[in-house]
Structure formats: structure tokens, C-alpha cells
Amino acid sequence: MEKSETLLKRWWDLKIKIKKYKDEEKSISEKFKSAMISKDIKNFKSGNFNVSLKSMTRTSISKNGCPIDVWEKYSKKSNSNYVRLEYKGEEVDSE
């Protein structure tokens, strides 16, 4: 097994690359979304690629805007475990 410091450095470097690629992907996606919305296009095809513009509605409720008995009856909790890597004060936002 690799030494911890080497493995952690490799992990950190990957997080930096992933953030860069996610930012670039988001920028390109936003350009297509903006163009498709402004031209009222729902589907775009080019060579081997298809882009679909979808609309989604998400309904939510705030605990503050809900009677406590309704909140306790219908709210759902989910737990998950995760790890977070930090590199001496630097942070990379990741989803």
C-alpha cells in the first residue's frame, strides 16, 4: 500500500482536476441551456450528440412554514457517510 501522504496528495490532485473539469462542463452546459432557451429549442442534434432541454419542478416544504404535527408525520430523514479532504487551508468545492 502507498504511503498515506502519497495517497492523500494523489487524492488532492485528482480533486483539483475534477473541479476544473466540472467548472468547464458547467460553463459549456450553461451556454447550451441559454441558447436553447432563447431560441425555444427543446432538442438539439449535432453529429453523434443530442442535447435535450428538460424542465423540472421540485416541491419542498420548510419546517418553519409547516405545522409541527405535519412536519413530524411526513418529513423524512436520510443519513449518509462521507469523507472530506482538506489540503493545508485550501479547499475545493465538490458535489
C-alpha angles and dihedrals in degrees: 000000000000119000113269095244092051093048092046091050090051090050091049093049090051091051089054092050092046092051091051092050093045091052091049092046091050092050093052092044091051091051091054093044093050093048093046093049094047092049094039092238118157098181130029124188127190123166107303095353135087124188120194125193109215130184121213131185119205120194120201140166130217121226088227092055096049135074109256094238091054091046093051092047100046108023117104129207127203128187129203137172123232141165126225123205120209126184112208098298098328120113134195117200110228135171 
